[in-house]
Amino acid sequence: MRGNSQTVHKNWPEICKIKDPYTIRALAFCNNPDVLQRLQVAFPECFCETKTTFPIPMTVIMEQARRDCIKAGWAQNHIEWDKKFTWADACETLGIPVLYAWGQEPDGPLPDEILQQLQGQKIVPGLNVTYQDKKLAMVHLTDDFKETMIFPMNFAQNTDGLEFIWFAPAECIDITC
C-alpha cells in the first residue's frame, strides 16, 4: 500500500485487462480517499507512481460522456446517443487528443480515403478507420444517422448531410473494455 503523501496514478493498461465494466468505472472515477485506498489494496496493479496515459477503456470514455451530458442538463434520449458517439468533451477531460475534426469543422470535408471505409459500415462506438497509414477511432459523430445506424453504401458527405465526424488515435482507446 502506498503512503498518503505520494501521488498515485491510474495504470490504464492494467485497468484495461479487467473485463468487468463496473469495476473499471469504480477504478476510473473513484475520488473518495478511503474507498480509493481500499481499491489500491484490492487492485494494486491498477495504480502506479508514474503517470500512464493510454489506452483508456472505452467504458470510461462513455461514462465520462454520460456524466458530461447530465451535467449539461441534456434529455435522456440525447444522453444515450452522446455517451456512445459524442466524446469530444470526454476526450478533452481524459487527455485523449482529437487529431481530425472533419465535416463542417476546421479540418474541412471528410477525405475520400475515410468516406470509402465508412460506406455501408454499421455505426458503433469507437469505429476504427485508417487514414494516411494511421489507425483512428471515431470519437464524435452528429446524430445524422441515428435512425439507420449505418453509413449509406454510396455515402457522400455533401449529399448525405454529415455535419461532422471527429477521430482520435486508435491506440488511445481500448474498445474491448
N, C-alpha and C positions, 0 to 999 in steps of 0.2 A: 504494500500500500504506500502511496506517495504522501509526502508531508503536505500540509495545507499551504505552505509558503511557495511551493513550486506551481508554475503554470502547467496545467495538463491539457493536452490537445486530443481531439478525436483522431483515431487512427483509421481513416476511411477505408483503406484496402482491407483491413481486418473486419471492419463493420460490414463490408460488402459480402464477406463469407457467411454471414448469418442469414438464414433463409426465412426467418420469421419477421414479417413487416412490423409487428407491434414492438418487438424487441429493438429493431433497427430505429424506429421512431423514438423509443424511450432513450436510447443511447444518443441519438442526434439532438433531441430537443430538451432534455432534462437540464434545468438550471437551478434546481433545489440542491444546495450544498450537501445536505445529509443523504439524500437519495443518490446524488452523483457519487458520493464516496462509496456507497454500497454497490453501485454499478461498477465502480473501479475495482472493487474486491471480487465481484462476481465475474466480470469480463475484463481482466487486466490487459489482455492483448488488444483490446479496443481503445486503449488510451496510451499516449506516449508523451514524452517531454519535448520532442521535436515535432513541429507542425507538419502534418501531411496535408496535401491538398486534394488529390484525385485518385481514383474516381469517387464520385459521390453517388450513393444509391438513388435510383430513380424514385423510390418511395419517399425519400427525404425531400427531394425536389417537389414532388407532387403535394406533399403535406405542407411545405413552405408556401407553395402557390395557393393552396386552400386557405391557409391562415391569412395570407395577403388579401384574398377576396373577402373573407369575413371581416377583416379589419377595415376594408374599404366600404363595407355595407352592401355588397352585391347580393342579388337574389339567388336562391338555391340552385335554380337551373343554370344560371350563369357560372356559379361556383363549380358545378360538375364538369362543364366544358373547360374552364380555366385551369383546374387542377391537373387536367390531362394534357392540355395543349397551349397554355399561355403562361410560360415560365420566365418571362423577361425579368420581372422583379425578383423572383426566387433565385434566378441565376446571379443577379447582382448581389443579393444578400449572402449567397453561398460562395461567391468569388469565382463563378464559372464565366469565362469570357465568351461573349457573343461575338463571333467572327464576321457574320454576314447578316444584314437586315435587308432582304430583297423585297421587291414589290413597290408599293408607293412610299418607299422609305429611302433613306440616304444612299443605299448601295444600288438603287435603280432596279431595272427589270430582272426577273429571275433568268439566269443563264440557261441556254438550250441544254447544256450538259445535265443540269438539275431537272429541267422540265421533262426530259426523256425518261429519267429514272422514276419520276413521280407518276407518269401515265399509268392508270389502272391500279395503282397501289392502294391498299387499304390504309386508312389513316389510323396510325397507332402512336401512342406517346413515345417520344424519343426516336422516331423513324430515322433510320440511317441512310445516308446517300454519300457519294464520293464526288468531290469537286477538286480538280487540279491535283489529283492523287492524294487528297486529304479526306479522311473519313469524318463525316459530320453527323451530328444528331440534331433533329428538328426540336427547337425549344420554344417556338412561338408561332402560332397559326391563327389567323382570323377564323371565325365560325362560318365562312362562306360555304363549306362542305358539310355542315352539321347534319343535314338531312340524309345525305347519301353515305357519308363516312368513307368515301372513296374518291380519288382523283380521277376525273374523266379520262378515258382511253386516248382521246385526242386533245388532251389538256394543253391549253394555250393561255398563258397568263392574261393577255389583253382581252380575250373573248370570254373567259370563264370567271372574271371578276375577282381574282385573288387580290385581296387588299395588301397583305404582307405575310411573309414567312421568314423566320429567323433560324439560324443554325449556330451551334457551338461545336468545339472539337469533341468528337465521339469518345475519346479517351477520358474525358472529364466526367462522363456519366456511365454508371453501371446499370444497364437496362434489365439485368437479370434479378435485381433485388430492390 
